[in-house]
Amino acid sequence: MDIAKFKSLLDEQITWPDYYTFKFVVKTEQETQVLALLDGHKIESKASSKGTYISISSRKLMQSSEEVVAVYNLLSQVEGIMSL
């Protein structure tokens, strides 16, 4: 991911501060780890039909594109996480 380009797109489309929605997909056994990293976020989650994966949506008031990128960087430590 080109972080500078992503931050530029965020800054063009969003007037900060504003709410930002993050979406992730992880294996079910990693849900607890992801939720711990998203402390303070409003969370919605849904298990896949077979229960192998879980989709997690989180929403939080962000002050800047830098804060958004920081959340993605934090969650990148979860092995196999998919950001949508």
C-alpha positions in Angstrom: 0.0 0.0 0.0 1.3 3.5 -0.9 0.7 5.2 2.4 1.2 8.7 1.1 -1.3 8.2 -1.6 -3.8 6.7 0.8 -3.4 9.6 3.2 -3.8 12.0 0.4 -7.1 10.3 -0.7 -8.4 10.4 2.8 -7.6 14.1 3.2 -9.3 14.9 -0.1 -12.5 13.0 0.8 -12.8 13.6 4.5 -12.9 16.7 6.6 -11.2 15.9 9.9 -12.3 15.2 12.6 -14.8 12.6 11.3 -15.9 9.1 11.9 -14.1 6.4 10.0 -15.2 2.8 9.4 -12.6 0.0 9.4 -13.4 -3.5 8.0 -11.3 -6.6 8.6 -11.6 -10.3 8.1 -9.7 -12.7 10.3 -9.9 -16.4 11.4 -12.3 -16.8 14.2 -9.6 -17.7 16.7 -8.0 -14.3 16.2 -11.1 -12.3 17.0 -10.1 -11.6 20.6 -6.7 -10.3 19.5 -8.3 -7.9 17.0 -10.9 -6.7 19.4 -8.3 -5.9 22.0 -6.4 -3.8 19.4 -9.6 -1.9 18.5 -10.3 -0.8 22.1 -12.6 2.3 22.1 -14.1 1.5 18.7 -17.8 0.7 18.1 -17.6 -2.9 16.9 -19.9 -5.0 14.8 -18.9 -8.6 13.9 -20.3 -11.4 11.9 -19.1 -15.0 11.5 -18.9 -16.7 8.1 -21.4 -19.4 7.2 -18.9 -22.1 8.2 -17.7 -20.2 11.3 -14.1 -20.2 10.1 -13.8 -16.5 9.6 -15.2 -13.4 11.2 -15.8 -10.0 9.7 -15.2 -7.1 12.0 -16.4 -3.6 11.3 -15.3 -0.8 13.7 -16.1 2.9 13.8 -14.3 5.6 15.6 -13.9 9.4 15.5 -10.5 10.0 13.9 -8.7 13.3 14.1 -6.6 12.9 11.0 -5.5 10.6 8.2 -2.4 9.8 10.3 -4.7 8.3 13.0 -6.4 6.1 10.4 -3.0 4.9 9.1 -1.9 4.2 12.6 -4.9 1.9 13.2 -4.1 -0.1 10.0 -0.4 -0.3 11.0 -1.4 -1.6 14.5 -3.7 -4.2 13.0 -1.1 -5.3 10.5 0.6 -7.2 13.3 -2.3 -9.8 13.3 -1.2 -12.7 11.1 -3.4 -13.3 8.1 -5.7 -10.2 8.7 -7.4 -8.9 5.6 -8.3 -5.2 5.5 -11.2 -4.3 3.3 
